[in-house]
Amino acid sequence: MKRLAFLFRFRGRLARGAFWLRLLLVLVAFALLDTALTPVLGQARVWLLNPLALWLLLAASAQRLHDRDYGARWLFVGLVPVFGAAWLAWQFLRRGAPSDNRWGPDPLRETGDFLVVG
């Protein structure tokens, strides 16, 4: 369970490709769970799955904004009709900050913790 804890955290950075992969996986998992739980829980599944999916998507979005060197508070821009969603989509599509920032090291930087034989 500790390995999945990073999915729920709002800290750290998330590279562009990892963000889109996580977004896709959360949406697929949500659809599968929704389909599987419908006969068991009926409408009560909404109260179980929606908050969980929302939390996972907000955490991934906050980590993606951190990679762009913006704080998670910028997610509130998404509440502005049309402009807010467009601005967030633009930020999610752009490359992250090329160096370390206040939210952590560059997730795409090679760490150099492997043996190089020359």
C-alpha positions as CSV (number, residue, x, y, z in Angstrom):
1,M,0.0,0.0,0.0
2,K,2.9,2.3,0.6
3,R,3.8,2.1,-3.1
4,L,0.5,3.6,-4.0
5,A,0.7,6.5,-1.5
6,F,2.3,8.8,-4.1
7,L,-1.0,8.7,-6.1
8,F,-2.8,10.5,-3.2
9,R,-0.1,13.1,-2.4
10,F,-0.2,16.7,-3.5
11,R,3.6,17.0,-3.1
12,G,6.3,16.5,-5.6
13,R,6.5,16.8,-9.4
14,L,5.0,14.8,-12.2
15,A,6.4,14.8,-15.7
16,R,4.1,15.4,-18.7
17,G,4.1,11.8,-19.9
18,A,3.5,10.3,-16.5
19,F,0.7,12.8,-15.9
20,W,-1.2,11.7,-19.0
21,L,-0.6,8.1,-18.3
22,R,-1.9,8.5,-14.7
23,L,-4.9,10.4,-16.0
24,L,-5.7,7.6,-18.4
25,L,-5.3,4.9,-15.8
26,V,-7.5,6.7,-13.2
27,L,-10.2,7.2,-15.8
28,V,-10.1,3.5,-17.0
29,A,-10.0,2.2,-13.4
30,F,-12.9,4.5,-12.5
31,A,-15.0,3.2,-15.5
32,L,-14.2,-0.4,-14.6
33,L,-15.0,0.0,-10.9
34,D,-18.2,1.9,-11.8
35,T,-19.3,-0.9,-14.0
36,A,-18.4,-3.6,-11.5
37,L,-20.0,-1.9,-8.5
38,T,-23.3,-0.8,-10.2
39,P,-25.1,-4.1,-9.6
40,V,-23.7,-4.3,-6.0
41,L,-24.1,-0.8,-4.7
42,G,-26.4,0.9,-7.2
43,Q,-26.4,4.7,-6.9
44,A,-24.3,4.5,-3.6
45,R,-21.3,3.8,-5.8
46,V,-21.3,7.4,-6.8
47,W,-20.6,8.5,-3.2
48,L,-17.7,6.0,-3.0
49,L,-16.0,6.4,-6.4
50,N,-16.4,10.1,-7.3
51,P,-14.5,11.5,-4.3
52,L,-11.7,9.0,-4.8
53,A,-11.4,9.8,-8.5
54,L,-11.6,13.5,-7.8
55,W,-8.8,13.3,-5.2
56,L,-6.6,11.3,-7.5
57,L,-7.1,13.7,-10.4
58,L,-6.5,16.8,-8.3
59,A,-3.3,15.3,-6.8
60,A,-2.0,14.4,-10.2
61,S,-2.9,17.9,-11.5
62,A,-1.2,19.6,-8.5
63,Q,2.0,17.5,-9.1
64,R,1.9,18.5,-12.8
65,L,1.6,22.2,-11.9
66,H,4.5,21.8,-9.5
67,D,6.6,20.4,-12.4
68,R,5.7,23.6,-14.3
69,D,6.8,25.6,-11.2
70,Y,3.3,26.7,-10.2
71,G,1.6,26.1,-6.9
72,A,-1.4,23.8,-6.5
73,R,-3.5,26.9,-5.8
74,W,-3.5,27.6,-9.5
75,L,-6.0,24.7,-9.8
76,F,-8.6,27.2,-8.8
77,V,-8.1,28.9,-12.2
78,G,-10.0,26.0,-13.5
79,L,-13.2,27.4,-11.9
80,V,-13.1,30.3,-14.4
81,P,-15.3,29.3,-17.3
82,V,-13.5,28.6,-20.6
83,F,-10.3,30.6,-19.9
84,G,-9.5,28.6,-16.7
85,A,-9.8,25.2,-18.3
86,A,-7.9,26.3,-21.4
87,W,-5.0,27.7,-19.2
88,L,-4.8,24.5,-17.2
89,A,-4.8,22.4,-20.4
90,W,-2.0,24.6,-21.8
91,Q,0.1,24.1,-18.6
92,F,-0.5,20.4,-18.6
93,L,0.7,20.2,-22.3
94,R,3.9,22.2,-21.8
95,R,7.3,20.9,-20.8
96,G,8.1,21.1,-17.1
97,A,10.8,23.3,-15.5
98,P,14.2,22.0,-16.8
99,S,15.8,22.1,-13.4
100,D,15.1,21.5,-9.7
101,N,12.5,23.8,-8.2
102,R,11.0,24.2,-4.7
103,W,8.8,21.1,-5.2
104,G,11.6,18.7,-5.9
105,P,14.1,17.6,-8.5
106,D,13.4,17.4,-12.2
107,P,11.6,14.1,-12.7
108,L,13.2,13.6,-16.1
109,R,16.8,14.2,-15.0
110,E,19.1,11.3,-15.1
111,T,20.3,10.6,-11.6
112,G,23.6,9.0,-12.6
113,D,23.2,6.2,-10.1
114,F,24.2,3.5,-12.6
115,L,27.6,2.2,-13.6
116,V,29.1,3.7,-16.8
117,V,31.9,1.7,-18.3
118,G,33.9,3.7,-20.9
